[in-house]
Amino acid sequence: MPLSAAPVVGVRPQSENFMNLKIRNEDKGDIDAIEKVTIEAFLNAPHTDHTEQYIVRELRNSDALSISLIAESQGQIVGHVAISPVTISDGEEGWFGLGPISVSPNIQRSGVGSKLMRSALEALKDSGASGCVLLGDPAYYSRFGFQPESCLVLADVPPEYFQAIQFSGALPSGMVTYHEAFNAKA
């Protein structure tokens, strides 16, 4: 199943101060707030089947949520990013999929998503990962180093929207499959 990308539409808030934005690992007590942010982030997004919150839940329940970071501002969870392992048909290991990534609609385009992305990629590199893939808008994700790689394919997805970033080793070649949690519906 394709990985959903967080919408990048929205209006920068005029009065919100994200100088004190904290990015941290999710805690058990964050689960309901993560689900709420995820639902809100994708509510009016194009190209979604509104299952992102179920995907995150199933990744967590399957112990496949390799990295789960939240953005917190003034004690409120305002964003979340999930990273889980992917399978590549050539057998290459150490690759992960980023997403869903969610930011509260009223603060999208304020830099919260970028901070989540950078923190997630740094955590992934620090873990020894070889690379990461995602499905999303090339104009947005290219700023983090993602680019389409013709040797990595996600079935039924336009190739320009399936992107990768390599941290180490050789670039794998093959079909990419996300965890079965990406088939979650409810």
C-alpha positions, 0 to 999 in steps of 0.5 A: 500500500502506498505511504501517505505524505502529510499535506503541505497546505496551510497558513503560517500562524501569526502569533504562535511561537515555535522557538520552544518546540520540542521534538521527542520520542513518543511516550505511552501517554501520547498515543491519543494525541498522536491519533488526533493530530494525524486525523486532523492533518489528513482531514482535508488533504488530497490523495488520502484514504484517511487511514493514516491514524490506523496505519500508525496504530497498527505499526505500533501494535505490530512493534514495527514503529521503529521511530516515532517522534512527536513535536510538542509546543507549550505542552500540546502535541502538534506533530508526529512522524512515523518510521518503519522498516520496508522490504526490498525485493533484492534482499537489501536490509536496513531501509525504512519508510518515513510516514505518515508525517502529520502536523496540526492543520492550523500550524502547517507551513510553520516549520514544524514538519521540517523540524520533525523531518530533520529529527527523524532523518538524524535519528534514522542515520544514528541508528545505522540505517542504510536509507529511507523511502517515502511517498510524497510531493517531490517539491517538498521532500527534495529539500531534505535530500530525497529524490526519485531513484529509478531502481526503487519501485513502489507498485502503482505509484508514479515514480516521481512521487516515490523517493529515497535518501541513501545514508550508506552502502550501495543503493538497492534495486527492486520493488519496495514493500511497506509493512502490512500495517499500511493496509489497515482500515480501522 
